[in-house]
Amino acid sequence: MGVFTILTRCIVQPLSVVDDELVPKVGMTFSTFEDVGKFYRNYTKAAGFSTRVRCTNRKGNEIKNQLITCSREGKWKSKISPTETTNPTAGLNCPARIYIHTLKDVGAWIISKVVLDHSHPCCPSKAEMLKQHRKLSMSIRRTIENNEEAGIRPSKTYQLFVAAAGGHCELNFIEKDVRNYITREVRNVSEQEDAKEFGKYLFRMKEKNPNFFFELKLEEDQSIKLDFWADARSRAAFEYFGDVISFDTTYNTNRYNLVCGSFVGVNHHGQSTLLGCSLMKNEKIESFKWLFQCWLRCMGGNAPKGFLTDQCASMKRALEACMPTTVHRWCIWHIMKKIPSKLNGYKGHADIEQEMSQVVWNSHSKDSFDRNWNDFLLNFGLADNKWLSDLYEHRHIWVPIYLDHHFWVGMRSTQRSESMHSFFNKYITRNSSLIQFVKQYDNCLGSREQAERESDAADFHTVIPCATKSSIEAQFQDAYTHAKFREVQAQFRGKANCITRLKNSALGYSVYEVGEQVSSSIFNKFVVTYDSVAAEVKCQCLLFESRGILCRHALSVLSFEQVSQVSPRYILERWSKKVKRRRTHIKSSHDEPLMEPRSKRFDQLVFRSQNICEFASESEELTAILHPAYDNVMAEMESLKAKRKGTSSLSHEDANLEFVNELQSPPRIRTRGRPKNRLGSKLDKQILNATKKKKTKVLSEVKVMFFKFCYIQINLFDAASVVHSNSSQYQGHVMNYQFRVPAAGDNSLGV
């Protein structure tokens, strides 16, 4: 019986008894090297310590002998002064060890030397906290990998294991092991291999579906300069939803600082759908030209009718060259966001901002906008403002009244693209690899596909009741998807605030004035024309032309004319739930993880065993049948494994592609400080940086003025103290100075 005395510094602890069968002894023999290692590890866990390999002798690739010692063997002396903080050390010259070697002509292993004594106390109850005895099982590792791909944080993954096990003490690993596994195994893609894995991903997707499209442009050193790809489903979606595209770029999505650009359209449910993704080394005109031409080739050379971008000069010039017939629109949200920073230095800047918004949004004709804009500049003395002059010069690509006669599927900003980028923000950082990025892009494609499938199912199985008795509303109820029918119903409800007045009528052509009450005392007036011969209605607000939804003003006129059915031209096929679209039969490309064969077999077995366990858990009798069956199968597998020791499976073979093997990653961009979590646009960052600089400058001026003020007050107080006081009371007046800190200007590239 091996007996160990466990000591603390001053108190003798009760003896810890280890089963004699677990204690190593000289002369013990084992059939394989793995068996002796497993035996000694079981002993060390029962005794309460861990080990390390001190030395190993080999003959070729075969191990001949090995010395295994206690992990606290040896003594390490820190070169850092003891007065400073140093890392903990475990070395205490512990003599515990075993020596093993092979027996000639037999192939077995024998223990030839054993030392059981330690120079330190051992505690079996704390052994599970030692690194050697902490282990992640296959089930745990696969759960970690799946959670990591789904974007679940390591801390949440660990808490999942704790909840499933019934407490921290029931686990034989700690949270640090989960994080280490993610860092070393799941995310462990070297910069040298990253581009090669990215290239293999593109080829795998092409092999799975020949309609998968990608193009690369490389530097002279074979590193990635420009890249674009789109899966088969995205290419099919362009056929139905490629009329209007939103394009935007974002940063901090990968370790190489490649700019991510996404092409986004709108489907029949009003949901965003991805139509391609790109990575670019820079945002020069040539880069955007290459990208837009590549995207056009991908989509069969068909340019969209409308294209939304932010206020970027490079994008504008590239679009003019690549898509001359496409209507280009600037994101109005970005422009209106700049107003505070551009006009904050003017007196009454709040009134300026409010008035400019009124002019932009409430001008219902081009002439009225021009007139209101000039009045706005004169009233506030802004005729010489260069930023406003440039905006007016380019009014045809951002002011709603100049653009709303084109169809824009309800988009006026690039926020749909930015919402896609915010999806990436949950899962990737500026330190992410390219292969991590494309995995999350696949997840984004999958989530968009699932959202559309759910909406299609809701349209098929349910019906939204009509809010009125109108037969026109019933027309839209029968044809439109739920999301678009709700937009139609909003216009029917708004019709209650409209008053219709006939101005003139001749030969079936009528002109109406519709007054819409927007508040208790404010009415907006719109001119609506109705041609009874052509069954055509047009409103000055251009809602149908820009969004494809009949406005409340037109509905009021149709009601006034007692029209029971609208012309088919007003029921757009684009919003229809009855059209059979080819893309619904194409699944979004999702890369299958390159797992070892053992991991694949494990997943398949778990999937099948779940059904068995679910069935057996219904009663105690069924469970009693399953337990002995498991035991019998386990015994049979252990017997087979003992007979076939020494064999192993090959892992996934690398693709033999000369082009991919030569592919190089771009140089890694290393940044200082804590990475920013937000994936903002270049405009947002430049505004923020400029604001900080200007705020710092103004605060410095404030400090100087404050110290001058204090200096004057002190001098006045000293002078007053010399003069004889004629009053018994001194009244001090507090002076409150309010310093306004204006926001910074915008230094972004703009036109």
Sequence and secondary structure as in RCSB ss.txt:
>XXXX:A:sequence
MGVFTILTRCIVQPLSVVDDELVPKVGMTFSTFEDVGKFYRNYTKAAGFSTRVRCTNRKGNEIKNQLITCSREGK
WKSKISPTETTNPTAGLNCPARIYIHTLKDVGAWIISKVVLDHSHPCCPSKAEMLKQHRKLSMSIRRTIENNEEA
GIRPSKTYQLFVAAAGGHCELNFIEKDVRNYITREVRNVSEQEDAKEFGKYLFRMKEKNPNFFFELKLEEDQSIK
LDFWADARSRAAFEYFGDVISFDTTYNTNRYNLVCGSFVGVNHHGQSTLLGCSLMKNEKIESFKWLFQCWLRCMG
GNAPKGFLTDQCASMKRALEACMPTTVHRWCIWHIMKKIPSKLNGYKGHADIEQEMSQVVWNSHSKDSFDRNWND
FLLNFGLADNKWLSDLYEHRHIWVPIYLDHHFWVGMRSTQRSESMHSFFNKYITRNSSLIQFVKQYDNCLGSREQ
AERESDAADFHTVIPCATKSSIEAQFQDAYTHAKFREVQAQFRGKANCITRLKNSALGYSVYEVGEQVSSSIFNK
FVVTYDSVAAEVKCQCLLFESRGILCRHALSVLSFEQVSQVSPRYILERWSKKVKRRRTHIKSSHDEPLMEPRSK
RFDQLVFRSQNICEFASESEELTAILHPAYDNVMAEMESLKAKRKGTSSLSHEDANLEFVNELQSPPRIRTRGRP
KNRLGSKLDKQILNATKKKKTKVLSEVKVMFFKFCYIQINLFDAASVVHSNSSQYQGHVMNYQFRVPAAGDNSLG
V
>XXXX:A:secstr
 EEE  B SS B   EEE GGGS  TT EESSHHHHHHHHHHHHHHHT  EEEEEEEEETTEEEEEEEEETT S 
   SS TTS            EEEEEE TTT  EEEEEEE   SS   GGGGGGSGGG    HHHHHHHHHHHHT
T  HHHHHHHHHHHHTSGGG SS HHHHHHHIIIIIS   HHHHHHHHHHHHHHHHHH TT EEEEEE TTSBEE
EEEEE HHHHHHHHHH SEEEEEEE  SSTT  EEEEEEEE TTS EEEEEEEEES   HHHHHHHHHHHHHHTT
T   SEEEE S HHHHHHHHHH TTSEEEE HHHHHHTHHHHHTTSTTHHHHHHHHHHHHHS  SHHHHHHHHHH
HHHHHT TT HHHHHHHHTGGGT HHHHTTS  TT  SSHHHHHHHHHHHTT  TT  HHHHHHHHHHHHHHHHH
HHHHHHHHHHH     SSS HHHHHHHHHB HHHHHHHHHHHHHGGGEEEEEEEEETTEEEEEEEEE SSS EEE
EEEEEETTTTEEEETT HHHHHSS  HHHHHHHHHTT  S  GGGS GGGBSS   GGGGS          HHHH
HHHHHHHHHHHHHHHHTT HHHHHHHHHHHHHHHHHHHHHHHHTTT           HHHHH B        SS 
      HHHHHHHHHHHHHHHHHHHHHHHHHHHHHHHHHHHHHHHHHS   SS                   S  
 
